């Protein structure tokens, strides 16, 4: 293995500023003199608002634009300890105050300590962590700050690229580390599902949420979670990207960032504040562009996003909101190259005379030219959703979510690198996915019980055409195809649940039993007529099934317990048995010819969690053990040489087990120490191939067995503002690499660690020059400070596209070298 990638221990040091402590107490976090506090729960609704325009775009079938302007309205003021000056306070106004408190709470950053009393293994990362990350990172990278969450892909410093996300070994996404059960993580946006469980290409494209700066935080549920929080793909966990929320007060935030390799990111977020008797709205726009860092050739990336949400607060406590989110991203796929020289691989092409092409011989940061391997992705999606909360009585309420999502990916490419050993291939791959659904829930709160009942209906359709042309120019001859496949897969997902949270011993003991029933009806249809594909002589085309239908269903019991053993110490345990529909690999495209539909079975996970959480004002810590036994998993295996598609399959059961740890400690206001760790050993308890191979006991591929994050952040008053510094070290351990021909896992990837440094300064010194400015912020970030040469991912290359390679031929996708970013932010 290449010693350039061997991990070394990093000594993390922090040289602290001398601090003027009394002066520091007199200013807020951004260096503004502290204002007198209002009474708890107090808020204002202005009688005569100045004009505050806000454009919130909402699309349904077409485009609908709503321009929000504040009008002169009679305000409502919540009760305070002082004598009323605006007349009597009625019950409706009190209810409106409670709704407003809920609104303001939702608009604030998420906090892991809020889950200390929960029986679930659930953590959160707030938007504060974005200050420690590159400004162009995506939502996946923000989630990667949590223990057990690993994000790897082709463009590590950007949200625009093929990235995968693992939670305790369960995977989702299009990156190279997605293991066998790759649709096992539910991905949500503002609580609305984005995942595509029908996809054989990762289940979710991370570029759909490419700009994390638009988020107020991310929550991660480890394991299936309680029925009230569970979705179809939650068998291994749920990640919820929470966008910025409307608030009771108006504000505008704009920022711009520039950095290495032409990177730039712009962001604008506007909040209307309350207007027109209880309405409030938020809108945000983001743009990011650049190149994949470090590579000798230009691999450009770009993405644009828009998000808007409008919410209505009623006097009786009801809430209604409508949201719209859309994103568009384009990037080139970064090809892998050998770690060490291999016969035939040169900088000019396979078996073309020239210098060897490998990380060892080509200066590490090099790759094939885009002309040799050109694959461009264009991802487009939009999401329209509505939420309703009806307050039936003081303890009863109904919540409803309804949504429609549409996504369209266009993947085109031209591959010539492999010379005469495989045909020149022009690729056209334009899958389309849409989904519509409704989730309804009823909550009844009593003195010692919280009962929740509900369910959802979730319909989805996935059209998956895939065409390879044997022509020198894309689409030159439609009839001269090399491979042609077109499947239309639909599914109706049904879910109904009930759970009860019982409080005992003065609420120190919480017991949450639950039961759900999940059912899936899946239809896969072949849309192609007989074509005589030359890829596999004798087969009518690349889609081998004439139609497959399955219907699965099963009960999902769960039980959670949380006990407050001491004042700040909570002990919890959780157990659940959940089901998932089989992977897309079991149904259509290239797989059904090799897998008898009678062998398709319902995937099942038996999950156990046990842990301790410690919550105090200055510290939050958690440690837990997880144990997931998953059965009936399916994965394809490949023929040697130039086979593009599976020639066989493997069926397996796997055990995911390990420990997660997290701590955040603020011993004094100006200093925060944080760390997280994950140690795990996921392995196959059963793994058999259709050819009789048996690899039971192998570890799962693509899952780092050790990850660690440790950091320090510090603040100090400097002049008319607050300076900050953060230094952290992130270690990614070795992972197994599956042999795509045999299916066994024998080799390991090279571990690495990355040290990052960020410097920031927020000041009010410019307020007198710029009208309405609250503060201006500056940030400088240095990422991979030690300029570590590492591979973001590594894999065994033989069997798919690379001809005639030895079984230990390892290919890598290079990680980013040292990069620098600067950001300017203004808040109004």
C-alpha positions in Angstrom: 0.0 0.0 0.0 1.2 3.5 -0.6 2.8 5.0 2.5 1.8 8.5 1.4 -1.7 7.8 2.7 -0.7 6.2 6.0 -2.3 8.1 8.9 -0.2 9.9 11.4 -1.2 11.4 14.7 -1.8 15.1 14.6 -0.9 17.3 17.5 -3.6 19.9 17.8 -2.5 23.1 19.5 -4.3 26.3 20.1 -2.6 29.6 21.0 -5.3 31.6 22.9 -5.7 35.3 22.9 -5.4 37.1 26.2 -8.9 38.2 27.1 -10.6 41.2 28.6 -13.2 39.1 30.5 -15.3 41.9 32.1 -15.6 43.7 28.8 -16.6 40.5 27.1 -19.6 40.1 29.4 -20.9 43.4 28.2 -21.3 42.4 24.6 -23.2 39.7 22.8 -21.8 37.0 20.6 -21.3 39.4 17.7 -19.8 42.3 19.7 -23.0 44.3 20.1 -23.8 45.8 23.5 -26.3 43.6 25.3 -29.9 44.9 25.4 -32.2 44.7 28.4 -34.0 41.3 28.4 -37.7 41.2 27.8 -40.0 39.1 29.9 -40.2 35.4 28.8 -42.7 34.8 26.1 -43.1 38.5 25.1 -43.3 39.4 21.5 -44.4 42.3 19.3 -46.6 42.6 16.3 -46.2 46.1 14.8 -49.3 48.2 14.1 -47.7 50.2 11.3 -45.0 48.2 9.6 -42.6 49.8 7.2 -42.7 48.3 3.7 -40.9 45.0 3.8 -41.2 43.3 0.5 -40.4 39.6 0.2 -40.7 37.4 -2.9 -41.6 33.8 -2.2 -41.8 31.6 -5.2 -44.1 28.6 -5.0 -44.5 26.2 -8.0 -47.3 23.8 -8.7 -47.5 22.4 -12.2 -46.3 25.8 -13.4 -44.7 28.7 -11.5 -46.6 30.8 -9.0 -45.0 33.9 -7.6 -46.3 35.6 -4.5 -44.9 39.0 -3.5 -45.3 39.5 0.3 -45.7 43.1 1.5 -46.5 44.2 5.0 -49.7 46.2 5.3 -51.0 48.3 8.1 -52.7 45.9 10.5 -53.9 46.0 14.1 -51.3 44.2 16.2 -51.7 41.7 19.0 -49.5 41.8 22.1 -48.9 39.0 24.5 -49.4 39.6 28.3 -46.5 40.9 30.2 -45.9 41.6 33.9 -46.6 45.3 33.4 -50.1 46.8 33.2 -51.8 46.4 29.9 -51.8 49.5 27.7 -53.7 48.2 24.7 -56.9 46.9 26.1 -57.9 43.5 27.6 -56.1 40.4 26.6 -58.3 37.6 25.3 -57.8 33.9 25.0 -57.2 34.1 21.3 -54.3 36.4 21.8 -52.7 34.1 24.4 -53.0 31.2 21.9 -51.4 33.4 19.3 -48.5 34.0 21.7 -48.0 30.3 22.2 -48.0 29.8 18.4 -45.5 32.6 18.0 -43.2 31.1 20.7 -43.3 27.8 18.6 -42.4 29.8 15.5 -39.4 31.5 17.1 -38.2 28.2 18.6 -38.4 26.6 15.1 -36.4 29.5 13.6 -33.5 29.0 16.1 -30.6 26.6 15.7 -31.2 22.9 16.5 -29.5 21.4 19.5 -28.5 17.9 20.3 -29.1 18.4 24.1 -32.8 18.6 23.3 -32.8 14.9 22.8 -31.3 14.0 26.2 -34.7 12.8 27.5 -35.4 10.7 24.3 -35.2 6.9 24.1 -34.0 7.3 20.5 -30.4 7.6 19.4 -30.8 11.0 17.9 -28.3 13.8 17.5 -28.2 17.2 15.7 -25.6 19.5 14.3 -26.5 23.2 14.2 -25.6 25.9 11.7 -22.9 27.1 14.0 -20.8 24.2 12.6 -21.0 25.8 9.2 -18.6 28.5 10.5 -15.9 25.7 10.7 -16.4 24.3 7.2 -15.7 25.4 3.7 -18.5 27.8 2.5 -19.3 25.7 -0.6 -20.0 22.4 1.3 -23.3 20.6 0.8 -25.9 19.2 3.3 -24.2 15.8 3.4 -20.9 17.4 4.6 -22.7 19.2 7.4 -24.3 15.9 8.6 -20.8 14.4 8.6 -19.8 16.4 11.7 -21.8 13.8 13.8 -20.3 10.6 15.1 -20.9 7.5 12.9 -21.8 9.7 9.9 -19.3 9.4 7.1 -19.5 11.4 3.9 -17.1 10.5 1.0 -17.2 11.3 -2.7 -15.6 12.7 -5.8 -15.5 16.4 -4.6 -14.9 16.5 -0.9 -14.8 20.2 -0.4 -18.0 20.8 -2.3 -21.7 19.8 -2.3 -21.6 19.5 -6.1 -20.4 16.0 -6.8 -21.2 12.3 -6.3 -21.3 11.9 -2.6 -22.4 9.1 -0.3 -23.5 9.2 3.3 -23.1 6.3 5.8 -24.8 6.2 9.2 -23.3 3.4 11.3 -22.5 1.6 8.1 -25.9 1.9 6.4 -25.6 3.9 3.1 -27.3 6.3 0.7 -26.1 8.3 -2.2 -24.1 8.0 -5.4 -20.6 8.0 -4.0 -18.2 5.1 -4.0 -18.6 4.0 -0.4 -22.2 2.9 -0.5 -22.3 -0.7 0.6 -24.6 -3.5 0.0 -27.8 -2.1 1.5 -27.5 1.3 -0.1 -31.0 2.6 0.2 -31.2 2.2 3.9 -31.1 5.9 5.0 -34.2 8.1 4.7 -33.3 11.6 3.5 -35.8 14.5 4.3 -35.9 18.2 3.7 -37.9 20.1 6.3 -39.4 16.8 7.3 -40.5 16.0 3.7 -39.1 12.8 2.0 -36.6 13.2 -0.8 -35.3 9.6 -1.0 -35.9 7.3 -4.0 -36.1 3.7 -2.7 -36.7 2.4 -6.2 -33.4 3.6 -7.5 -30.5 1.2 -8.2 -28.2 4.2 -8.3 -27.9 5.3 -4.7 -31.4 6.2 -3.6 -30.7 10.0 -3.3 -28.4 12.4 -5.2 -26.5 14.6 -2.7 -26.4 17.4 -5.3 -30.1 18.0 -4.7 -29.1 19.9 -1.5 -25.7 21.3 -2.6 -25.5 24.4 -0.4 -25.5 23.8 3.4 -25.5 27.5 4.1 -29.2 27.5 3.4 -29.8 25.2 6.4 -30.4 26.0 10.1 -29.2 22.5 11.0 -29.4 18.7 10.5 -30.9 16.0 12.7 -29.8 12.4 12.4 -31.8 9.5 13.9 -29.6 6.4 14.3 -31.6 3.3 13.5 -35.3 3.1 12.5 -36.5 5.4 15.3 -40.0 5.6 16.9 -42.9 4.9 14.5 -43.9 8.6 14.7 -40.5 9.6 13.1 -40.1 6.6 10.8 -40.2 6.5 7.0 -39.9 3.8 4.3 -36.1 4.0 4.0 -35.5 4.6 7.8 -34.3 1.0 8.4 -30.8 2.3 9.0 -31.5 5.8 10.0 -33.0 9.2 9.0 -31.3 12.4 8.2 -33.4 15.6 8.1 -32.1 18.8 6.5 -33.8 21.7 8.2 -33.8 24.9 6.1 -33.9 28.3 7.6 -37.4 29.0 9.0 -39.7 32.0 9.1 -39.4 34.1 12.3 -41.4 36.9 14.0 -38.9 39.6 13.2 -37.6 40.7 9.7 -34.0 40.2 8.7 -31.8 39.9 5.6 -28.5 38.1 5.3 -26.2 38.1 2.4 -22.8 36.5 2.0 -20.2 35.9 -0.7 -17.2 33.5 -0.7 -14.2 33.0 -2.9 -11.5 30.4 -2.7 -9.1 28.0 -4.3 -9.7 26.5 -7.7 -12.1 29.2 -8.8 -14.6 28.4 -6.1 -17.3 31.0 -5.3 -20.5 30.8 -3.4 -23.2 33.5 -3.0 -26.1 33.3 -0.6 -29.1 35.6 0.3 -31.8 34.9 2.9 -34.7 37.2 3.6 -37.3 36.9 6.4 -40.4 39.1 6.3 -41.2 39.0 10.0 -44.8 39.0 11.0 -47.3 40.9 8.8 -51.0 40.9 7.9 -52.4 39.4 11.1 -50.1 36.4 11.6 -48.4 35.7 8.3 -44.6 35.3 8.0 -42.3 34.2 5.3 -38.7 33.3 4.4 -36.9 33.1 1.0 -33.4 32.1 0.2 -31.2 31.8 -2.9 -27.8 30.3 -3.3 -25.2 29.8 -6.1 -22.0 27.9 -6.0 -19.4 27.1 -8.7 -15.8 26.1 -9.1 -13.6 23.1 -10.0 -12.7 19.8 -8.4 -9.8 20.8 -6.2 -6.3 19.6 -7.1 -6.8 17.9 -10.5 -4.6 18.9 -13.4 -7.6 19.0 -15.7 -10.6 21.3 -15.4 -13.6 19.5 -13.9 -16.1 22.4 -13.4 -19.0 22.3 -11.0 -22.0 24.6 -10.5 -25.3 24.6 -8.7 -28.2 27.0 -8.0 -30.9 26.6 -5.3 -34.1 28.5 -4.3 -36.2 28.0 -1.2 -39.3 29.7 0.0 -41.7 29.2 2.8 -44.8 31.1 4.0 -46.5 30.4 7.3 -49.8 31.5 8.9 -50.3 31.6 12.7 -53.9 31.6 13.8 -55.2 33.0 17.1 -56.5 29.6 18.2 -53.0 28.0 17.8 -53.4 26.5 14.4 -50.5 26.8 11.9 -50.3 26.5 8.2 -47.3 26.6 5.9 -46.4 26.1 2.3 -42.9 25.5 1.0 -41.1 25.3 -2.3 -37.5 24.2 -2.9 -35.7 23.7 -6.2 -32.1 22.9 -7.2 -30.1 22.5 -10.4 -26.6 21.2 -10.5 -24.1 20.3 -13.1 -20.7 18.6 -12.8 -18.3 16.1 -14.5 -17.7 12.7 -13.0 -14.1 12.4 -11.8 -12.5 9.2 -13.0 -10.4 7.1 -10.7 -6.8 6.2 -11.5 -4.5 3.4 -10.3 -2.6 3.9 -7.0 0.4 2.1 -8.5 1.5 1.5 -12.2 -0.5 -1.1 -14.0 0.2 -2.7 -17.4 -1.3 -0.7 -20.2 -2.4 2.3 -18.3 -0.6 5.5 -19.6 -1.4 9.2 -19.6 -2.4 8.8 -23.3 -4.9 6.0 -22.9 -5.0 2.3 -22.4 -2.3 0.5 -24.4 -1.3 3.8 -26.0 2.4 4.5 -25.6 3.2 7.1 -22.9 4.2 7.6 -19.3 2.5 5.4 -16.7 -0.7 6.8 -15.3 -0.9 6.3 -11.6 -0.8 8.4 -8.4 2.7 7.1 -7.7 4.1 8.2 -11.1 2.0 11.3 -12.0 2.3 13.6 -9.1 -0.7 12.1 -7.2 -3.1 14.9 -8.3 -3.7 13.8 -11.9 -6.3 11.9 -13.8 -7.4 11.0 -17.3 -8.2 13.9 -19.5 -11.9 14.8 -19.9 -11.5 13.9 -23.6 -10.5 10.3 -22.6 -13.4 10.0 -20.1 -16.2 12.5 -20.3 -19.3 12.0 -18.2 -21.5 15.0 -17.4 -24.3 15.0 -14.9 -27.2 17.5 -14.8 -29.5 17.1 -11.8 -32.7 19.0 -11.5 -35.4 18.7 -8.8 -38.2 20.6 -7.3 -40.3 20.0 -4.2 -43.7 21.5 -3.3 -45.2 20.8 0.1 -47.6 22.0 2.7 -47.9 21.4 6.5 -51.0 21.9 8.6 -51.3 21.9 12.4 -54.8 21.9 13.9 -55.2 22.4 17.6 -58.3 20.5 18.6 -58.1 21.3 22.3 -55.5 22.1 24.9 -54.0 18.6 24.7 -55.1 17.4 21.3 -53.8 18.2 17.8 -53.6 16.9 14.2 -50.6 17.4 12.0 -50.6 16.8 8.2 -48.0 16.9 5.5 -48.6 16.7 1.8 -46.0 16.9 -0.9 -45.0 16.5 -4.5 -41.4 16.0 -5.7 -40.1 15.7 -9.2 -36.4 15.1 -10.1 -34.8 14.6 -13.5 -31.2 13.6 -14.0 -29.4 13.6 -17.4 -26.2 11.7 -17.6 -24.3 11.8 -20.8 -20.8 10.7 -21.6 -18.1 9.5 -24.0 -15.6 6.9 -23.0 -12.5 6.1 -25.2 -9.8 5.4 -22.6 -9.9 1.6 -22.9 -9.0 1.5 -26.6 -9.7 -1.6 -28.7 -10.6 -3.7 -25.6 -14.1 -2.3 -25.5 -16.3 -0.4 -27.9 -16.4 3.4 -28.0 -19.5 4.2 -26.0 -21.7 7.2 -26.0 -23.9 7.1 -23.0 -27.4 8.7 -22.5 -29.0 8.1 -19.1 -32.0 10.3 -18.2 -33.9 8.8 -15.3 -37.0 10.6 -14.0 -38.5 10.2 -10.5 -41.6 11.7 -9.0 -43.5 11.1 -5.8 -46.7 12.3 -4.2 -47.8 11.6 -0.6 -49.6 12.6 2.5 -48.8 11.9 6.1 -51.4 12.5 8.9 -50.8 12.3 12.6 -52.9 12.7 15.8 -51.5 13.6 19.2 -53.2 13.5 22.6 -51.3 14.8 25.6 -52.5 13.8 29.0 -51.0 14.1 32.5 -48.6 11.2 32.1 -49.2 10.0 28.6 -48.6 11.2 25.0 -50.5 9.1 22.5 -49.7 9.4 18.8 -51.6 7.7 16.0 -51.1 8.2 12.3 -49.8 6.9 8.9 -49.0 7.9 5.4 -49.7 7.0 1.7 -46.7 7.4 -0.5 -46.8 6.8 -4.3 -43.7 7.0 -6.4 -42.7 6.3 -10.0 -39.2 5.8 -11.4 -38.5 5.7 -15.2 -35.0 4.4 -15.8 -33.9 4.4 -19.5 -30.2 3.7 -20.1 -28.8 3.7 -23.6 -25.2 3.1 -24.9 -24.5 4.0 -28.5 -21.7 2.4 -30.5 -21.2 5.7 -32.4 -18.4 8.3 -32.6 -20.8 11.1 -31.8 -23.6 11.0 -29.2 -27.0 10.2 -30.8 -25.5 10.0 -34.2 -27.3 6.7 -34.9 -30.1 5.6 -32.6 -30.3 2.3 -34.4 -26.6 1.5 -33.8 -27.0 0.9 -30.1 -24.6 -1.2 -28.0 -27.0 -1.6 -25.1 -30.6 -0.5 -24.5 -32.7 -0.7 -21.3 -35.8 1.0 -20.1 -37.8 0.1 -17.0 -40.7 1.8 -15.4 -41.0 1.0 -11.7 -43.9 2.1 -9.5 -44.6 1.6 -5.9 -47.4 2.4 -3.3 -46.0 2.5 0.2 -48.5 2.3 3.1 -47.7 2.9 6.7 -49.9 3.1 9.9 -48.7 3.3 13.4 -49.6 3.9 17.1 -47.3 4.7 20.0 -47.6 5.8 23.6 -45.1 7.7 25.7 -45.7 7.0 29.4 -44.1 9.2 32.1 -43.6 7.7 35.6 -41.8 8.7 38.9 -42.3 12.4 38.4 -41.3 12.1 34.7 -37.9 10.6 35.5 -38.9 7.4 33.6 -40.2 7.5 30.1 -41.5 4.4 28.4 -42.4 4.5 24.7 -44.0 1.4 23.2 -45.1 1.4 19.6 -46.3 -0.7 16.7 -46.5 0.0 13.0 -47.6 -1.9 9.9 -45.7 -1.2 6.7 -46.7 -2.5 3.2 -45.3 -2.1 -0.3 -46.8 -2.9 -3.7 -44.2 -2.7 -6.4 -44.6 -3.1 -10.1 -41.7 -3.2 -12.6 -42.5 -3.1 -16.3 -40.2 -3.5 -19.4 -41.0 -0.7 -21.8 -38.9 -1.9 -24.7 -39.9 -4.0 -27.7 -37.5 -6.8 -28.8 -34.3 -5.3 -30.1 -31.6 -7.9 -30.3 -29.1 -6.3 -28.0 -25.5 -7.5 -29.0 -24.3 -7.1 -25.4 -25.7 -10.5 -24.5 -26.4 -12.6 -27.6 -29.7 -14.3 -27.6 -31.3 -11.8 -25.3 -34.0 -9.5 -26.7 -32.7 -6.4 -25.0 -31.0 -5.1 -21.9 -34.1 -5.3 -19.8 -34.6 -9.0 -19.2 -37.9 -9.1 -17.3 -41.3 -8.8 -19.0 -42.8 -7.6 -15.7 -42.5 -8.2 -12.0 -45.0 -7.5 -9.3 -44.4 -8.0 -5.5 -46.5 -7.2 -2.5 -44.9 -7.2 0.9 -46.1 -6.2 4.4 -45.2 -6.7 8.0 -45.6 -5.4 11.6 -42.9 -3.3 13.2 -42.9 -3.4 17.0 -40.7 -1.1 19.0 -40.0 -0.2 22.6 -37.9 2.7 24.1 -37.0 3.6 27.6 -35.3 6.7 29.1 -34.5 6.9 32.8 -33.1 10.0 34.5 -30.7 8.3 36.9 -29.2 11.5 38.3 -30.0 15.2 37.9 -28.1 15.5 34.6 -27.6 11.8 33.6 -30.0 9.9 31.4 -29.8 6.2 30.6 -31.8 4.9 27.6 -32.5 1.8 25.6 -34.3 1.1 22.4 -35.3 -1.9 20.4 -37.2 -2.2 17.1 -37.9 -4.7 14.4 -38.5 -3.0 11.0 -38.9 -4.0 7.4 -37.9 -2.5 4.0 -38.9 -3.3 0.5 -36.1 -5.2 -1.4 -33.5 -3.2 -3.3 -34.1 -2.0 -6.9 -31.4 -4.5 -7.9 -34.0 -7.3 -7.2 -36.5 -6.1 -9.8 -35.5 -4.8 -13.2 -32.8 -3.3 -15.4 -29.9 -5.7 -15.6 -30.7 -7.9 -12.6 -33.9 -9.9 -13.0 -32.3 -12.2 -15.6 -30.0 -13.4 -12.9 -32.2 -13.3 -9.8 -35.4 -15.4 -9.8 -38.2 -13.2 -8.6 -39.3 -15.9 -6.3 -36.1 -15.3 -4.3 -37.0 -11.6 -3.7 -37.8 -11.3 0.1 -38.7 -8.5 2.5 -35.6 -7.0 4.0 -35.7 -7.0 7.8 -33.7 -5.2 10.5 -33.7 -6.0 14.2 -32.1 -3.0 16.0 -31.0 -2.5 19.5 -29.6 0.7 21.0 -28.4 1.4 24.6 -26.6 4.4 25.8 -26.1 7.3 28.3 -26.6 11.0 27.8 -25.4 13.8 30.0 -26.9 17.2 29.8 -25.9 20.3 31.7 -25.8 24.0 30.7 -22.1 23.9 29.8 -21.8 20.3 28.6 -23.6 17.7 26.5 -22.2 14.2 26.1 -23.6 10.9 24.7 -22.3 7.4 24.2 -24.3 4.5 22.8 -23.9 0.9 21.5 -25.8 -0.1 18.4 -26.6 -3.6 17.1 -28.5 -4.1 13.8 -29.1 -7.5 12.3 -30.2 -7.2 8.7 -31.3 -10.1 6.5 -32.3 -10.7 2.8 -29.9 -8.2 1.2 -29.1 -8.4 -2.5 -26.1 -7.2 -4.6 -24.9 -7.9 -8.1 -21.4 -9.2 -9.0 -19.6 -8.8 -12.3 -17.8 -10.7 -15.0 -14.1 -10.1 -15.6 -13.0 -7.9 -18.4 -15.3 -5.2 -19.7 -18.6 -6.3 -18.3 -20.7 -3.2 -17.5 -23.5 -5.1 -15.8 -23.8 -8.0 -13.3 -23.4 -11.5 -14.4 -24.5 -12.9 -11.0 -25.7 -11.9 -7.6 -25.0 -12.5 -3.9 -27.5 -12.8 -1.1 -26.5 -12.0 2.4 -27.3 -11.1 6.0 -25.2 -8.6 7.9 -24.6 -7.4 11.5 -23.9 -3.7 12.0 -22.5 -3.1 15.5 -20.3 -0.5 17.2 -20.1 2.5 19.6 -20.7 6.2 19.0 -19.5 9.0 21.3 -20.0 12.7 21.3 -19.1 15.6 23.7 -19.4 19.3 23.6 -18.1 21.2 26.6 -18.0 25.0 27.2 -16.1 25.4 30.4 -16.3 29.2 30.0 -18.2 31.3 27.5 -15.3 32.0 25.3 -14.1 28.4 24.9 -15.7 25.3 23.4 -14.1 21.8 23.3 -15.8 19.1 21.2 -15.1 15.6 20.0 -16.8 12.6 18.5 -15.9 9.0 17.7 -17.2 5.9 16.0 -15.8 2.4 16.3 -17.6 -0.4 14.6 -17.3 -3.9 13.1 -20.0 -4.5 10.5 -19.7 -7.9 8.8 -21.7 -10.5 6.9 -23.1 -13.2 9.0 -24.1 -14.8 5.6 -22.9 -14.1 2.1 -23.4 -16.5 -0.7 -23.2 -16.0 -4.5 -25.2 -17.7 -7.2 -22.1 -19.6 -8.3 -21.6 -21.2 -4.9 -19.1 -18.7 -3.3 -19.4 -18.3 0.5 -17.8 -15.2 2.1 -19.6 -15.2 5.5 -17.5 -13.3 8.1 -16.2 -10.7 5.6 -16.6 -7.1 6.8 -18.9 -4.8 4.8 -17.2 -2.8 2.1 -17.1 1.0 2.0 -17.6 1.5 5.8 -14.7 3.1 7.7 -14.1 1.1 10.9 -12.8 4.1 12.9 -13.6 7.8 12.7 -12.7 10.6 15.1 -13.2 14.3 15.2 -11.7 16.6 17.9 -11.7 20.4 17.9 -11.4 23.6 19.9 -13.1 27.0 19.2 -12.3 30.2 20.9 -13.7 33.8 21.0 -12.3 37.1 22.1 -13.3 40.8 21.9 -11.1 42.7 19.5 -12.0 46.3 18.9 -15.6 46.7 18.0 -16.3 43.1 17.4 -15.6 39.5 18.3 -12.7 37.4 16.8 -13.0 33.6 16.7 -10.7 30.7 15.8 -11.5 27.0 15.3 -9.0 24.2 14.9 -10.2 20.6 14.3 -8.8 17.3 13.2 -11.0 14.7 11.4 -9.7 11.1 11.1 -11.2 8.6 8.6 -10.1 5.0 9.2 -9.6 2.1 6.9 -12.6 0.5 5.1 -13.0 -2.8 3.3 -13.0 -3.0 -0.5 -15.2 -5.6 -2.2 -13.9 -7.5 -5.1 -16.5 -6.9 -7.9 -15.8 -10.2 -9.5 -15.8 -12.6 -6.6 -17.7 -10.6 -4.0 -15.2 -11.1 -1.2 -13.7 -8.4 0.9 -10.0 -8.8 1.6 -8.2 -5.5 1.1 -8.4 -2.2 3.1 -8.4 1.4 2.1 -5.7 3.7 3.4 -6.7 5.8 6.5 -6.1 9.6 6.6 -6.7 12.6 8.8 -7.4 16.3 7.9 -6.6 19.3 10.0 -8.7 22.5 9.4 -8.3 26.0 10.6 -10.9 28.8 10.4 -10.6 32.4 11.6 -13.5 34.8 11.9 -14.4 38.3 12.9 -17.9 39.9 13.5 -18.1 43.7 14.0 -20.5 46.5 14.1 -18.0 49.1 13.0 -19.6 49.5 9.6 -23.2 50.0 10.9 -22.9 53.8 10.8 -21.9 53.7 7.1 -24.5 51.1 5.8 -28.2 51.8 6.6 -30.0 49.0 8.6 -26.8 46.9 8.9 -26.6 44.9 12.2 -23.2 43.4 11.7 -20.6 42.4 9.2 -18.6 39.2 9.4 -15.4 38.1 7.8 -14.0 34.5 7.7 -10.8 32.9 6.5 -10.7 29.1 6.2 -7.7 26.8 5.6 -8.7 23.2 4.9 -6.4 20.3 4.9 -3.9 22.6 6.6 -1.1 20.0 6.6 -1.6 19.4 2.8 -2.2 15.7 3.4 -2.2 13.7 0.2 -5.1 11.2 0.5 -7.7 9.4 -1.4 -11.3 10.3 -0.7 -12.2 6.8 -1.8 -10.4 3.7 -3.0 -11.8 0.6 -4.7 -10.7 -2.6 -6.5 -10.8 -1.7 -10.2 -11.1 -5.0 -12.0 -14.3 -6.3 -13.4 -16.4 -3.3 -14.4 -14.7 -1.1 -16.9 -11.1 -2.0 -16.6 -10.0 -4.9 -18.7 -7.7 -7.8 -17.6 -6.6 -6.4 -14.3 -5.1 -8.3 -11.3 -7.4 -8.9 -8.3 -5.4 -6.4 -6.2 -5.5 -3.5 -8.7 -6.6 -0.5 -6.5 -8.0 2.7 -8.0 -8.4 6.0 -6.1 -10.3 9.3 -6.2 -8.0 12.0 -4.9 -9.0 14.2 -2.0 -8.5 17.9 -2.0 -5.1 19.4 -1.2 -4.8 22.5 1.0 -7.5 25.0 0.0 -8.2 28.5 1.2 -11.6 30.3 1.3 -12.6 33.8 2.3 -16.2 34.9 3.2 -17.9 38.2 3.8 -21.3 38.2 5.4 -23.7 41.1 6.1 -26.8 40.9 8.4 -29.6 43.5 8.2 
